[in-house]
Amino acid sequence: MSRLILTPNLDRPDDVYADLLAAHDGLDKAQSDALNARLILVLANHIGDRQVIAEALQAASRAGQPV
């Protein structure tokens, strides 16, 4: 079983962020939300490990909450 990687692990993260923003360029809120949902499902399928996805959901749910 794999573990969720929470340490920086992206090559050129600023470029990845720019790509993400560019993918949303010109979309309205509903289209942007739909793109995000499709992206999440594509990446979840790529991960392919339910436990890792559950860990990611927990980590994302905690993000922005007071410690």
N, C-alpha and C positions, 0 to 999 in steps of 0.2 A: 504494500500500500504506500502510495506517495503521500508526502506532506505538503501543505500549502506553503509556498515561499512568500514571506512578508518582507524580506530584505530587498533593497533595490536590485533588480534583475533584468532591466531593460537596456538594450543597446540604443543609445541616443534617445532617451525618454522625451526630450523636448520635441523631437521630430515626430515621435509617436503621438504626442499630444496634439501637435499641429495637424497631423493626418486625421485624428479624431474630430477636431474642430472643422476641418475642411469637408469631411463627410456629412456634417450637419448644415453646412452653408446653404442657405436658401430654403431650408425646410421650415414648415410651421411646427408648432408644439406637438401636434398629433403625429406628424411624420417623423419628427425627431425622437419622440417616445417609441414609435414603432421600430425605428432603426436601432435604438438602444436595446429593445427587447430581442430583435433578431440577432444582434451582435452577441448578447449574453448567451443565447441559445447555441449559436455557432461555437463560441468559446467553451461553453459547458460540454458540448459534444466533443470538442478537441481534447479537453481534459479527460473526459471519460471515466472519472473516478468520483462516485457519489460522495464519499467521505471528504475529498478535497473540496468539492463544490459546497458541501455543508460548512466546512471551515471557512470558506470564502464568504458565504452568506453571513456567518456569525461575525467575521471581521468587518464586513461592510456595515452590518447593523450597529456595531460598536463605534464606527467612525463618526466623529463629530459629537459624541456624547461625552459629558464631563467624566473625568477619571475618578 
